[in-house]
Amino acid sequence: MIAILALASAAPFLARAYSVEVLILFMINLILVCSYRIPTMTGDWSLSHVVMMGVGAYATALLSKWWDLSILLTVPLSAVVAALVGFILVTPLIRTRGFGFFIASFALGEFVRLCWVKFRDPFGGPRGMIGIPSGELGGIDFFEPVPYYFFVLVFAFASLLVMYRIDRSRIGRTFKAIYTDAELAESVGIDVPRYRALAFATGAFFAGIAGSLLAHRLGAVDPKNFDVTTMVYLIIWIVVGGTSTFWGPIFGLTVMSVVFEWSRPLLEWRPLLFGGILIFFLVFLPGGLESLFGKIRERFFARKPPAKGSPGSSAT
């Protein structure tokens, strides 16, 4: 962990300006993809998670332009707003499971996104909102990429640390128990609807942080940035990496970010490429990259039983 932090701290001084911007976007997406894993821990795959990111972005735009709040306030407050909206959206969704939850979450998410498109006041309509300040703290202008890189790095590290602790906590184990067998979990006294709502709202909270950081960096928000196309990319990241462990989505995002940059000259072919990758993993590696690592460990590092007649074998 120390080595990773040291490498991340040195990266903006060794990379080109374009690469620093890519790294900033990568860390924002890192928060997003790890936050999406939280509701999936209960078995609730949502099609509105990117919209929760958009809620954080729009909240930041309104808080920054209307009340001129500091960036240290807009980021956490936007996350709280996203969590509240997430809780409101998940309340009717609790009655559904599986595919029903998947489709219903898309409908409610689209309702929120189309509100941004419909109402020019205060959301700016189809063109979104511009003029969002990049932020300034202690004389440090976050318009410059390197200072903002470290600002995002701090939030990304703190967010991932908290989400990792959630994964290892009693609450995280409860989420996984609901995914394994909701009826059995309910029979031992677990309030399944309450914990499902908690997982959805918690994921929305961290997605709001990602949206706020993105809005400050871009200086604008556009409702098209939070549509179903972006949601499909998020699903590809998490399917490629896997959801069984905390590290799976991180692997998926890292690999697909490299593929995304590599495929920039193939812009017209990118949807076909990404669709092919998604189908490949769903058919041949449904557990994602994290399951591949487990298979390699079992294949090459599993402890073999002692040969018959060796000191470690039992006599017959």
N, C-alpha and C positions, 0 to 999 in steps of 0.2 A: 504493500500500500504506500509506504514511504517512497519507494522507487517510482511508482506511478505518479505520485504528486510532484516529485522532483522533475520528472520528465515533462509533465504538464506545465510546470512553472517555467521551464526553459523553452518550451515549444514556441511561444510568440516571438522570442528573440532570435530564433533560428530559422523561422519560416518566412515566406513572402507574405505580403499584405493580403493577397487573395486567400492564401492558406489559413491565415489567422481568422478571416471571416468564415471559412468553412469549419474551422474548429469551434468557433462560437456557436454556429448553427448545430454542429454535432452535439455539443453539451446541452443545448436547449432540447434537442430531440432525445437526448439521453434521459432527461427528466421526464419527458412525455412518455416514452416507451416503457420506462419502469413504472410510471404511475398507472399505465393501462393494465399492467399485470395485476394490480391490486384487486379490481373487480373481477378479473378472470379467475382469481384464487377461489372465489365462491361459485364459479361456473357461469358467471354472467358476462357473456361477450356482448359488448355494446357497440353500436354504430354511431354513437353521439359523443365519443370521447374527444374527438378533435374539436367539436363544438364547445366543449368545456374549456378547451384551450382558447378558443375564440372569445368566450365569456371573459376570461382573464385579460385578453388583449383589449377588448372593448372597454372593460372596467378601467384599465390603465389609461386608455385614451381619454375617457371622461374625467377621471380623477386628476390627470395631469393638466388638461386644458381648462377645466372648469374651476378647480380648486387649487391648481398650481402646487400640488403636494410634492414633497421630496421623493426621489426614486426609492429611498429606503422605506417609505410608507406605501407607495403605490404597488410594489410587488406583493407584500404580504396581504394588503387589503384586497387586491384583485384576486388573490388565491382564496380568501374568505368568501368573496362574492361568488366565485366559481363553485365553491363547496355548497353554498346555500342554494344556488340554482340547480346544482346536481341533486341535492336532497329533494327539492321540489319536483324535479323530473322523475326521480326514481320512485317516488311515493306511489303513483299509479302502476309503475312497472313491476312492483313487488308481486303483484298478482300473476305475473307471467313467468315462464321459465323457458330455457333453451331457445329454440327458433323464434317463439313468440316474443321473448324479451329482445332478441336481436333485431327483429323487424320493428317492434314498437319503439325501441330506443331510436331507431333511424327516423321514424315519423316525428317524435317529439324534438329530436335534434334539428330536423329540418324546419320545424315550426319556429324554433328560436332563431335559426340562421335567416329564415325569410323575414322575420321581424326586423333584422338589421337591414335587409334589402328594401323593405317596404317603407320604413319610417326614415325619412331624411333628417328629421329632427327627433332625437339627438344623434342617430347612428350614421348619418351621412348617406343613407340609401345605397344603391348598387356600387357607387364609387368608394364607399367606405369613408374613413377619416384620415386626414393628413395633419402634419404639423405637431406630431407628438414629440415632446422634448426628449433628447437622449439622456438627460440627467447630468447633474453635477454634484460632487460631494467633496467638501474640503478643498475646493479649488481645482479638483481633478475633473476634467471634462471627459465624460464617457462617450463623446462623439468619436474620440480617437479609439482605434480598434484594440490596442494593447491594454489600456486601462479597463475597457469594457470586458475584455477577455477575462481578466482576473476577477472582475465583479461577478461575471457569470460562473466562473470556476468556483467561487466561494458558495454561491447558491446551489450549484450542481452537486458539490461535495456534501453540503449540509443536507440537501434533499435526499440524495442517495443513501446517506448514513441513516437518516430517519426511516426511510422505506426499508432498508435492510434490517433495522431493529424491529420494525413492524412485522417483517417476514419471520423473524426468529422469536417473536413474542407470543404470549398466550392468545392474543387477538389473531395473529397470523395463523396459529395452529387451528383456531376456531374456524377461520375462513376456509382452510383446507379441509377440515372435517365436514363442513357444509357441502363442499364440492364432491367429496367422496361419497357421502350418503346423507342427504338433507333430512330424510325422514328419521334415520337413526340419530342424527344430531339433535333433532327436535325432541326425540323420545328421552334423551338424557338431560333435558332442561335448557337447551340452547335456543334462544329467541332468534330463529332463522331470518325472518323478515327484517328484524332490527340490525343484525350483523350484515345482511346483504346491502341494506341502505347505507350502513356505515362504510362498507368497502367502496361503494359507488361514490359517495361524497368525499371520501379520503382521496381516491384517485382523481376526482375532479379538482380537489384542492391543489394537488401538485401539478396537474395539467394547467391550472390557472397561473401558477408560477412560471411555467414554460411560456404561456401566452403573453404574460406581462413582459418577460425578458425579450421576447421576439418583437413585441410592439415598440419597446424603447429602442431596439437596435434598428428596426426598419424605419421608424419615424412615422409609420402609417399602419392602418389595418384595412384589410379588404375581405369582404365576406366570402369571396371565391377561394381564399386561402384556407378555409375551414369547411370545404364541401366534402362530398363522399369520395372524391378522387384522393384527397389527402388522407382520408380515413383508410382507404385501401392500402396506401403505402405503409401506414402504421400497422395494419394487420399483417402485411408481408413481413415487416421487421420482426414481429413477435412470433409469427409462424416459423420463420427461418431459424430464429434462435431457440424457441421453445419457452414454455411457461412453468416447467416443473421446478426450476430453481430460480433464485434471484438473478443469476448471471446469464441465463438464457437470452432474455431480451437484449442485453448488452452485446452479446455475441452477434445476434441477428442484426442489430443496428450497425455495428462496426463493419460487418461483411457487406451489407447492402449499401452502406455509405460509400465504400470503395467501388462497388459495382456501379453506383449512381454516378460517381465522378468519372469512372472509366467510360461509361456509355454516353457521355455528353455529345460526342460527335454523331451518335446513333439516335438522335432525338426522336425521329419518326418510328424507330424500331423499339424504343424503350418500353412501351406498354406490352408489346409481344414478349420481350425479354423478361420483364418482371412477372408477367402472367405465367410464362413457362417455368420460372423459378418457383413460383407459388405452387403450381401443379406438381412439380417434381418433389417438393418437400411434403406435400400432402399425401402423395402416393407412396414414395419410397422412403421418406424419413419423417413420419408424422410427429415424432417427438422433437424435431428440430436438431440443431447442431449439438445441443447439450446431451442428447441421447447418443449421438455419434461418439462423443468423448467417452461416455460410459461403456459403449460397445468396444472401443479400442482398449480401454483399461481392462475389461474382462478378457479380451482376446490375447493381449500381450503381457499383462501384469497380474493376471489372476494367479493365485497360489495353486500350483498343481499338486495333486495327491501324491504321496511318496510311492515309489515303485514297489512292487511286491517283493518281499524279502529284504528290503532296506531297513536300516535301524528305526526309521520313523513309522514303518508299517506294523500293523498288528498281526500277530501269529494266528493262523487258522487251525 
